[in-house]
Amino acid sequence: MTQDRPAAATAAPALTLPRDLWRQIAGGAPDTGTLRLLRTARAGRNLLLLRAAHHASRTTPDEGGRDSGTATALLAAVRHRAPAVFDTLVTDPAAGVLLAEAVRSGRRDPVAVLAAVAAHRAGIPFRLELPVRHGVVDLPGLGRATLDPAAGTARVERDPQGTTTVTAPGTPAAVRIPDLPDPRDPPHRAESAAEPAPGWEPVPQVLLPARRPGPAPVIRLDAHGPLEADAPRPLGARELARWRDRLGAAWELLADRHPGRADAVRGTVRAVVPLDPRPPGPPGGTRGAWLSASFSDAFGLVALAPVDDPAELAAALVHETQHSLLYALQDLTRLLDARPGARGHAPWSDRPRPPSALLQGAAAFLVTAGFWRREAALGRPDARAPYERWRRTARLACDELERGGWLTDNGHRLLDALRDVLADWDNGLEPGA
């Protein structure tokens, strides 16, 4: 399931892309070069949003009258002194959400929040004033500091000795922000670095099993998330352990049985936001509430329900990864040229959906079908039904896109690639794993 927000920046004009890119994306297993291209596209979008926010900050003071260009100047320092930290930041899902929010709302504090996170990670001394909401200061990807609920602002500061603290009126002691441990460190080092600090709740990180060549994937399990719709709900130790087990089992299945799709997940997903448990579905296996969701601003973020079947959770990861890849692809080129208010029939919904949702659904349900097709070929007895269901869903969405006349030339190239995958299946071929 995708959640689209109004566009914050005009998409780039159409351009010539590698010919096999369309087939790679349609099959849900893009190679490392294509994944790099798409991450670069999203980084470029977020840099444009940062530039727009910086331009606004030069002409509009923030609510407290302070120099609201301080945050962007700090980000520039991080980019100069710790480019790897900056490069990681600009493709982070939290950066996409907060920068889009800054441009849409005209508020400066989302950029200051990102600057504080980046400078802390880079080890650069800084001092910034951040808003306190409901008694907390959220630093996406790091954690949250609990403060006096009556406080309106807090000072986040890193001193030259390397200690980062949060202070606020009415809060008797400064909250110390520890440096984030690397889950790949030996256990004794990681546990030492992860010792809790009073008033600070860190974002847990999940080190997935090293089942594929290259470094083992690390995904943060962000119970708060950068999304306004998410109600903060800390994960207890038992629930956190269950999520580690679920994600580890899903990743092992992907890496062992779907290597191409596993590489796409590893190259894309940075954060998982846990959803509340879904209610039981009606008889016959139809899903109840959301199983998963993604968001157009948050490239690399996946919201997941706590599903204990590794294959079902792996299928959700594959599905939502495909949404992120299409969001980034549309940072590079327009795929649609539809009139405002255009709608079409969506086979997965009881109400008409915009062309963007139809295109997203066609591509994401196709790779979901491909996942279950592979599972059926490997002997899973209950995989045939979801394969047939999602294959039919993808085909109907492709038909609706063709009838609608909403596609650009590159949109037609993607649609042709989706239809090619369906044709290969009809002929008994396996176009991707």
C-alpha positions in Angstrom: 0.0 0.0 0.0 1.3 3.4 -0.8 0.6 6.8 0.7 1.2 9.7 -1.7 1.5 13.3 -0.6 1.3 16.4 -2.8 4.4 16.9 -4.8 6.9 19.2 -3.2 9.1 19.8 -6.2 8.5 19.5 -10.0 9.7 16.2 -11.4 12.7 16.2 -13.7 11.9 16.2 -17.4 12.0 13.0 -19.4 15.5 11.7 -20.3 17.2 8.8 -21.9 17.7 5.9 -19.5 19.4 2.6 -19.9 17.3 0.4 -22.1 17.4 -2.6 -19.7 16.4 -0.4 -16.7 12.7 -1.0 -17.5 13.0 -4.7 -17.5 15.1 -4.7 -14.4 12.5 -2.7 -12.4 9.6 -4.7 -13.8 11.2 -7.9 -12.6 11.9 -6.5 -9.2 15.6 -7.3 -9.3 17.6 -4.2 -10.5 21.3 -4.6 -10.5 23.7 -2.6 -8.4 24.2 0.1 -11.1 20.4 0.7 -11.3 20.0 0.8 -7.6 22.8 3.3 -7.4 21.2 5.4 -10.1 17.8 5.5 -8.2 19.4 6.3 -4.9 21.3 9.2 -6.6 18.0 10.4 -8.0 16.4 10.6 -4.6 19.5 12.3 -3.2 19.2 14.9 -5.9 15.5 15.5 -5.1 16.3 15.9 -1.4 19.1 18.3 -2.2 16.7 20.4 -4.2 14.3 20.5 -1.3 17.2 21.5 1.0 18.1 24.3 -1.4 14.6 25.5 -1.4 14.4 25.4 2.4 17.7 27.2 2.6 16.6 29.9 0.2 13.4 30.5 2.3 15.5 30.6 5.5 17.6 33.5 4.1 14.5 35.7 3.7 12.2 34.5 6.5 13.3 34.3 10.2 12.0 31.4 12.2 9.3 31.7 14.8 11.7 32.8 17.5 13.5 35.4 15.4 16.8 33.4 15.4 19.0 33.1 12.3 17.3 30.1 10.6 20.2 29.7 8.2 22.3 28.2 11.0 21.0 24.7 10.4 21.8 24.8 6.7 25.2 26.2 7.4 25.8 23.3 9.8 24.7 20.8 7.1 27.2 22.4 4.7 29.9 21.9 7.3 28.9 18.2 7.6 29.0 17.8 3.9 32.5 19.3 3.7 34.0 17.5 6.8 32.1 14.2 6.7 30.8 13.6 3.2 29.9 10.0 3.9 27.6 11.1 6.7 26.0 13.7 4.5 25.5 11.3 1.6 23.8 8.8 3.9 21.6 11.6 5.3 20.3 12.9 2.0 19.0 9.4 1.0 17.5 8.7 4.4 13.7 8.3 4.5 13.5 10.8 7.4 15.3 13.4 5.3 12.9 13.0 2.5 9.9 13.5 4.8 11.3 16.4 6.9 12.7 18.3 3.9 9.4 18.0 2.0 7.6 19.1 5.2 9.9 22.1 5.5 9.2 23.2 1.9 5.4 22.7 2.1 4.9 24.3 5.5 7.6 27.0 5.4 8.8 25.8 8.8 12.5 25.8 9.5 12.7 23.4 12.4 12.7 20.2 10.2 16.0 21.3 8.6 17.4 22.0 12.1 16.4 18.5 13.3 18.3 17.0 10.3 21.3 19.2 11.0 21.5 18.1 14.6 21.3 14.4 13.5 24.0 14.9 10.9 26.4 16.9 13.1 26.0 14.4 16.0 26.8 11.5 13.6 29.8 13.4 12.2 31.2 14.4 15.6 31.0 18.1 14.8 30.4 20.5 17.7 27.1 22.5 17.3 24.3 24.2 19.2 20.8 24.4 17.9 17.3 25.2 19.3 14.7 22.5 18.4 11.0 22.4 19.2 9.6 20.2 22.0 6.4 18.5 21.1 4.4 16.5 23.7 7.4 16.6 26.0 9.9 15.0 23.6 12.5 16.0 21.0 12.7 13.5 18.2 16.0 13.0 16.3 15.1 10.7 13.4 17.3 7.6 13.1 18.9 8.3 16.6 16.1 8.4 19.1 14.1 10.7 21.3 14.7 12.7 24.5 12.0 13.0 27.1 11.8 16.5 28.6 9.4 18.7 30.6 6.0 18.6 28.8 5.7 22.4 29.4 8.9 23.2 27.5 8.5 24.8 24.1 12.0 24.5 22.9 15.2 22.6 23.8 18.8 23.2 23.2 20.7 20.4 21.5 24.5 20.8 21.8 27.6 18.8 21.1 30.7 20.1 23.0 34.3 19.8 21.7 34.8 16.8 24.0 32.3 14.8 22.0 29.3 14.8 24.3 25.9 15.6 22.9 23.1 16.8 25.3 19.6 18.0 25.2 18.5 20.6 27.8 15.1 22.4 28.3 13.5 24.6 30.8 11.9 22.6 33.6 14.0 19.5 32.9 16.3 19.1 35.9 19.2 17.3 34.2 20.6 17.3 30.7 19.7 14.3 28.6 22.8 12.8 27.1 22.7 11.4 23.5 25.1 8.4 23.2 26.9 7.8 20.0 25.0 5.2 17.9 26.6 1.8 18.2 27.5 -0.2 15.1 25.6 -3.5 15.2 28.6 -5.1 13.4 30.9 -4.4 16.4 31.7 -7.3 18.7 28.9 -7.9 21.2 30.8 -6.5 24.2 31.5 -3.2 22.3 28.0 -2.8 20.9 26.4 -3.5 24.3 28.7 -0.9 26.0 27.9 1.7 23.4 24.2 1.0 23.7 24.0 1.5 27.5 20.8 3.5 28.2 21.1 7.1 29.2 18.4 8.6 31.5 15.7 10.3 29.4 17.0 9.0 26.1 15.3 6.3 24.1 17.5 5.1 21.2 16.2 3.8 17.9 17.0 0.0 17.8 19.0 -1.4 14.9 18.6 -4.8 13.4 21.6 -6.6 12.0 20.2 -9.1 9.5 22.0 -12.4 8.8 24.9 -12.3 6.4 23.4 -14.6 3.8 24.5 -12.7 0.6 27.9 -11.5 -0.5 28.9 -8.1 1.0 28.3 -6.6 4.4 25.3 -7.8 6.4 22.3 -5.4 6.1 21.4 -3.1 9.0 17.8 -1.9 9.3 16.6 0.4 12.0 13.4 -0.5 13.7 11.8 2.9 14.1 8.7 2.7 16.3 8.3 6.5 16.0 9.1 7.0 12.4 9.3 10.4 10.7 5.7 10.3 9.6 3.1 12.6 11.2 0.4 9.9 11.2 2.5 7.6 13.4 1.6 7.6 17.1 4.9 7.1 19.0 4.8 3.7 20.7 8.0 2.4 22.2 8.8 -1.3 21.6 9.4 -3.3 24.8 12.3 -5.7 25.0 10.1 -8.8 24.2 8.4 -7.1 21.2 11.8 -5.9 19.9 13.2 -9.4 20.1 10.2 -10.8 18.1 10.7 -8.1 15.4 14.4 -9.1 15.2 13.4 -12.7 14.7 10.7 -11.9 12.1 12.9 -9.7 10.0 15.8 -12.1 10.3 13.7 -15.0 9.1 12.2 -13.0 6.3 15.6 -11.9 5.1 17.0 -15.4 5.3 14.2 -16.6 3.0 14.7 -13.8 0.6 18.5 -14.3 0.4 18.3 -18.0 0.0 15.3 -18.3 -2.4 15.0 -14.9 -4.1 18.6 -13.5 -4.4 17.8 -10.8 -6.9 14.9 -9.4 -4.9 17.0 -9.7 -1.7 19.7 -7.5 -3.2 16.9 -4.9 -4.1 15.7 -4.9 -0.5 19.2 -4.6 0.9 20.0 -1.7 -1.5 16.8 0.2 -0.7 15.3 -0.4 2.8 16.8 1.6 5.6 14.0 1.6 8.2 11.0 -0.4 9.3 8.1 1.2 11.1 6.0 -1.4 13.0 2.3 -1.2 12.5 -0.2 -2.4 15.0 -1.2 -6.1 14.7 -3.8 -6.6 11.9 -7.2 -8.0 12.8 -8.0 -11.5 11.5 -9.3 -11.5 7.9 -12.5 -13.2 6.9 -12.6 -16.9 6.0 -10.8 -17.7 2.7 -7.5 -16.0 3.4 -8.4 -12.4 2.4 -6.3 -9.9 4.2 -7.8 -7.7 7.0 -6.1 -4.4 7.8 -2.8 -3.1 6.3 0.0 -5.7 5.9 2.5 -3.0 4.8 2.7 0.5 3.5 5.2 2.9 2.0 5.3 6.7 1.5 6.3 8.7 -1.5 8.6 11.1 0.4 10.2 8.3 2.5 12.4 6.4 0.0 13.6 3.3 1.9 11.0 3.2 4.7 8.6 0.3 5.0 5.8 0.1 7.5 5.0 -3.5 8.4 2.4 -5.4 10.4 3.8 -8.0 12.8 3.4 -11.1 10.6 5.1 -14.2 11.8 5.1 -16.1 8.5 8.6 -15.4 7.0 7.3 -15.7 3.4 4.4 -13.3 3.9 6.7 -10.8 5.6 9.3 -11.2 2.8 6.6 -10.7 0.2 5.6 -7.4 1.9 9.2 -6.3 1.9 9.5 -7.0 -1.8 6.3 -5.2 -2.5 7.2 -2.0 -0.6 10.7 -2.0 -2.0 9.2 -1.8 -5.5 7.2 1.2 -4.4 10.3 3.0 -3.2 12.1 2.2 -6.5 9.3 3.7 -8.5 9.2 6.8 -6.4 12.9 7.3 -7.1 12.4 6.5 -10.8 9.9 9.3 -11.0 12.5 11.7 -9.6 14.4 11.0 -12.8 11.6 11.1 -15.4 7.9 11.6 -15.8 5.9 8.4 -16.3 2.5 10.0 -16.3 0.8 13.0 -18.0 -2.7 12.9 -16.6 -5.2 15.6 -16.1 -6.0 16.7 -12.5 -8.7 14.5 -11.0 -8.2 11.6 -13.4 -9.2 8.3 -11.9 -9.4 4.6 -13.0 -10.6 1.3 -11.7 -8.2 -0.3 -9.3 -8.6 -4.1 -9.0 -7.4 -4.0 -5.3 -9.8 -1.2 -4.3 -13.5 -0.5 -4.1 -13.0 3.1 -5.2 -11.4 4.7 -8.3 -7.8 5.5 -7.9 -5.5 8.1 -9.6 -3.2 7.0 -12.4 -0.1 7.2 -10.1 -1.7 4.7 -7.8 -2.5 2.4 -10.7 1.0 2.5 -12.0 2.4 1.9 -8.5 0.0 -1.0 -8.0 0.7 -2.6 -11.4 4.5 -2.7 -10.7 4.3 -3.6 -7.0 1.7 -6.3 -7.3 3.6 -7.8 -10.3 6.7 -8.3 -8.2 4.5 -9.7 -5.4 3.1 -12.2 -7.9 6.7 -13.0 -9.0 7.7 -13.7 -5.4 4.8 -16.2 -4.9 5.5 -17.7 -8.4 9.0 -18.5 -7.3 7.8 -19.9 -4.0 5.4 -22.2 -5.9 8.2 -23.3 -8.1 10.3 -24.1 -5.0 7.5 -26.3 -3.7 5.5 -24.1 -1.3 2.0 -25.6 -1.6 0.0 -22.5 -0.7 1.9 -20.1 -3.0 -0.2 -20.8 -6.1 -3.3 -18.9 -4.9 -1.5 -15.6 -4.1 0.5 -15.8 -7.3 -2.6 -16.1 -9.4 -4.4 -13.4 -7.4 -1.6 -10.8 -7.7 -0.8 -11.7 -11.3 -4.4 -11.0 -12.2 -4.4 -7.8 -10.2 -1.2 -6.6 -12.0 -2.6 -7.5 -15.4 -5.9 -5.6 -14.8 -4.0 -2.6 -13.6 -1.9 -2.7 -16.8 -5.0 -2.8 -18.9 -6.5 0.2 -17.1 -3.3 2.2 -17.6 -3.4 1.3 -21.3 -7.0 2.4 -21.6 -6.5 5.6 -19.7 -4.0 7.2 -22.0 -2.1 8.8 -19.1 1.4 7.5 -19.8 4.4 9.4 -21.2 6.8 7.7 -23.5 8.8 6.4 -20.6 5.6 5.4 -18.9 4.8 3.2 -21.9 8.3 1.7 -21.7 7.7 0.7 -18.1 4.2 -0.7 -19.0 5.7 -2.7 -21.9 8.3 -4.2 -19.6 5.5 -5.1 -17.1 3.6 -6.8 -19.9 6.7 -8.6 -21.0 7.1 -10.2 -17.6 3.5 -11.3 -17.7 4.0 -12.8 -21.2 7.1 -14.7 -20.0 5.0 -16.2 -17.2 2.3 -17.2 -19.7 5.0 -19.0 -21.7 6.4 -20.7 -18.6 9.5 -18.6 -18.3 11.1 -17.2 -15.0 12.2 -13.6 -15.7 13.7 -13.0 -12.2 14.2 -14.4 -8.8 
